[in-house]
Amino acid sequence: MDVASTEPGWWIRGPHLQTMWARLARSRRLIGFEREVLATPDGDDLVLDHTAGPPGAPRVILLHGTEGSAYSLHTQGLAVLVAQAGWRATVLNFRSCARDPHDIRRRLRNRRPRLYHAADTADLDLVVRALRAREPGIPLFAIGFSLGGGVLLKWLGQQAGGEALGAAVTISAPYELAASSRFLERRSAGIYVYNFIRRIRPKALDVLARFPAETGHLDGDRIRRARTIREFDDCATAPLHGFQGADDYYARASTLPDLPHIHAPTLCISGEDDPFYPGEAIARARAVSSERVTFVVTPWGGHTGFVTGRWPWRPVYWAEEAAIAWLAAHGAVTNPPHGRR
């Protein structure tokens, strides 16, 4: 993959503009979905959003980032590329993240006292097994970005040599959550932390209100006072999902122990200027990974941005197109799509 000749568009320099460009310029209605609600073993609902396509065509599972959904900007862009390639996409909406297709500003509630977290690979495993059982002969791939990329890598490393997926790609995955949490405590990252806490705090408090018997060990006042990612994880994410605290959660959510055990061909795309994640932590992940994992680390791109192109009205989302090209090399597509979205 030729990375040396790839650089950001002249009109979109800097990690923060790269990171925020999609929110400024992309639509959340690029493609429509067919919805499926999959029952989970713990009595909850797992919402999947599928794109239509030719019967028997390869399928790509898409895993969104923190507080995302099938209607996230990057998920939509990837789903369009998958469709243009003649493939089908299935978006796994993490628990508490699915949106009402008629009003995508409205999140749907789940029926169990939980949210989602970076160490939870059970839902992805359920989806992979369900899709495999329905169409055992089709090529099955996956792309995960941000937190979804970390979940994908952890699941891949847990497969003990199995090849349930033909290939996989991650974009801006956090290989170590503790490193990401520390990095996000910098003053320059304040807007990202504020936006995350603003969206996730009401969901956690709603779970406490609806399930008081199961969440009595959580401190609602601490959740209301949380101002950093670590504070929120320590008082909400960790105790809600059975961890002893933020340190325990971060240790068990890290993908570093799983990277050496990945057998499926996997591409990991990261930017050295990612405002969510330090470059030295990317180097640590690269050093321990199996030979089946290929890292592409660019000096630019921000967090899941990687926007290039000659003109702002014709942007090219380089990492997303690189992801499709990687899957094409391990599948049936001979001409990966290109174009503005």
N, C-alpha and C positions, 0 to 999 in steps of 0.2 A: 504494500500500500504506500503510495507516494505521499509522504507527509511534508517533506521539505518544501515543496512548491505551494503548499496550502497556507494561506494567511487570511486574517480577517479582512472584510471589506474596508476600504479607506474611510467609509462613513460610519463605522461602528467599532471604534477602537476603545479598548479598556475593558476590564473584566465585568464591571457593574453594568455597563450598557449591553454587553454581550448577554449577561444573565437576565436582564430585564426586557430585552428586545421583544421576546415572544409576547409578553403581557401587553406591550405597547402596540404591536402590529398584527398579531395573528388572531384568527377567529376561533371560537369554540364550537362552531357549527360547520366544520369542513366536511364532515361525513356523517351519515346516519348509521344507527345500530339496530340490531335485533336483540332484545333483552331476554336473558334467561336467569331464573333464580334457582340456584343449586342448594339443596339442603346439606347442612354440615353435620358431622357426627355429634356435635355438642348442642344441637337443636336450634341453630341459627340459620340465617340466610346469607348465601354468598352470591353477589350479583355479578353476572358476566354480561358483557356487551360484545356481540359478534357483528362483523361486517359480512355482507353477502359475497359470494364468489362461486366459481365453477365447482360442482361436486368433485371431490377427490383432489382439489388443489391443495398445495401445502398450506399449513396454518401456522401463524405466528402469535404466540402469547405475549401480550404487552403488559408490563408492570409499571405503574406510575410512581411518582415520587410522593414526598410528604404532603399530606392534605390534598392530593390530586384525585383524579378519577378518569373515566373514559372521556370526559370533556375537558381534561387538561390540555393545554396548548400543544405540548410536545406529543402527548398521546394521540391527539387528532392528526398532527402532521405525520407521525409514523403510520397511523392507520391508513392515511391517504396513499403513502408510498407503498404499503403492502398491497393495497387494492390495485394500484397502477401496475404493480409487478404481476398481477394475475393471481395473487395469493389471497388468503382469508386471514382476518385478524380476530383474536379473542382478547378482550381487555378484562383483566382481573381487577375488579374494584375492591380494594382492601376494606375490611370491616369498618363501618361507619363512614365510608368515603363515597359510596354510590350516590349519584344525583338523580333527581326526578327528570326523566327525559323531556317532560313538558315545561319544566321550569328548572333549568340547570343550576340556578342559584340555590335551590333547596336540596339539602342533604337528606338522605333517607336514614331512618333509625334502624338499628339492628335489634334483635330480640334477646340478646345475651349481654351481661354486664362486662363488656370489654370494648376496646377500640382496635388498634393494630400496633404492631411493633416490628423492629428490624430483625428480631431473632425468630419470628414466626414463619416457618416454612410449610406448615401443615396445610394451609389453604392452597398454596401453589401445588403441593403434592396431590391434593384432592382433584384439582383442575386437570393436571397432567394425566392422572389416571383415568379420569372421566373422558377426556378427549381421546386418549389412546384406546379405550374400550369401545368407543363409538366408531372410530375409523382407524383400525390397527395398522393399516398399510400406508397412511399418508405421512409425508415428511412433516415433522413438528419442530418448530424453533421457538426461541424466546428472545425478547429484548426488554431490558429493564433499565430505567434511568433513576438517578439519585437513590433514594431509599429502596425503590423497587429493584435497582441493580444489585444492592447489597443482599436483599432477600434471594434474588436469583443465584448469586454466587454461592451463598451459604447452602441453598438447596442442591446445587450442582455438586458441591463437595461432599454432600451426604449420600450420594447415590451409589457408593461402593462399587464403582466400575460399570454401573448400568449406563445404557445409552438411550434413555427415554427421549432425549432431545438430540436432533441432528447437529445443531450448533446453537450458540447463544452469543449475545452482545450486551455489554453494559456501557452506559454513558454517565460519567461523573458519579460513579458509585462511591459510597463512603466505606472504605475497607476497615477502618477503625473508628467506631462511634465516639470513643473517648477523645481521640485526636480532633475529630470534627467538633465536638462540643467545646473543647478548649479554644479552638480556632474561632468559633463563632462568638466567643466572649470578647473579642476585640471590639473597640468602639466603632470601627468602620463597618462592622457587620450588624449593627444595631437594628437597622430597618428590616433585615431578614428575620432576625429573632422576634422582633415586635409583630411582624405579620404572621409568623407561625403561632406564637402564643395567643394572639388575638383570635385565631381560627380554631385552635385545638382546645383552649380552656373551656369554652361553653359546652363542648361535646363531653368533656370529662365531668363537668358539673352536672350535666344532664343525666349521665350514667349514675352518678351518686344519688340524684333525686329519684330516678325510676327504680333503682335496685338497692334500697337502703340496707336490706339484710345482708346482701353479698358484698357491699362496699363499706361496711361500718369501720373497717380498719384504715380507711383513707381519711385524710384531714382536708376538708373542703377549704378551710381558711388558708392553708399552705398553698393549695392549688390557686386560689385567687391572688395570692401574693407573689407567685412565681414570676420571675422576670428574665430568667435565662433558660436555655434548653436543659441544662443540667438540673436546675431547680425543679423544672416541670417533670423531668424524667424521674427524679428522686421521689417526688411526692405523688405522682400520678401514674406514669407509664409503668414504672417498676412494680409498685405494690398492687396495681390493678391486674397485672399479668403474672404474678407469682415470683418476682425477683426480690432480692433482699434490699435493693437500693440501686442508685444509678451506677455505681461501680460494678455491681454484679450484672446488671443489664448490659452495660457496655462490653464487659468481658465476654459474655455469652453471645452477644450480637455481632462481635467482630468476625469478619470473614477470613482473617489471617490463618486460623487453624484449618479452614476448609479449602483454601486455595491450592495447597499441594495435592489434594485428592480429586481435583476436577479432571474428568476424562473426556468430556465433550469438547470439541473445538470451540474456544471462547475468545472473543475479542473484548478487551477492556479499554475504553477511550476515556482519557482524562486530560484536563488542562492544568498546566503548572500555575496558572493565575486564578484557579478556582477560589472564589471568596468564601466557600463553605468548607474547604479542605486543604490541608498543607501539603506542599509538594514532597517533603521528606517522608510523609506517610505513604504516598504513592510508591516511592522507591522501596519502602519496606515490603509492601504488598508484592511488588514485582519480583523482589529477591526470593520470596518463598514459594512462588506459584509453580505449578507443574508445567511441563513443557508443552502442554496442550493449551495453555493460556497465553495469548498474545497481547502485549500492552502497546498502545499507541498513545504517547503523551506529547501533546502540543504545547508550545509556550503561550498559547492564547486560547480563548473559548469561554472563559468564565465558568459558570455552573450550568451545564446542559445547553449552553448557547451555541457556540461554534458557528456563528453566522458569517457568511462571506458573500461574494457576488459583486458585480460591478456597480450596481445601483440599489438604493434602498427600496425601490419599488419592485425590484426583482431579486429578493434575497435568496440565498442558497444555504440550507441548513446542512452543513458539511457532515457533521457526525451522524445525523439520521440517514443521509444517503450512504455514508460509509458502512453503517450497520446493515442496510439492505444489500449492499455489494458483498459484504462478508457472508451473509446468508446465501446469497446467490451462488457464491463459490462452493457452497456445500449443499446446494439444492438444484432446482430445475430451471431457474431463471437465467437466461443468457444476456438479457439487456436490462439491467437495473434502471428504473425510471429516474429522470432528473426534471427539475422544474420548480417554479415558484409555488409556495403555499402560504 
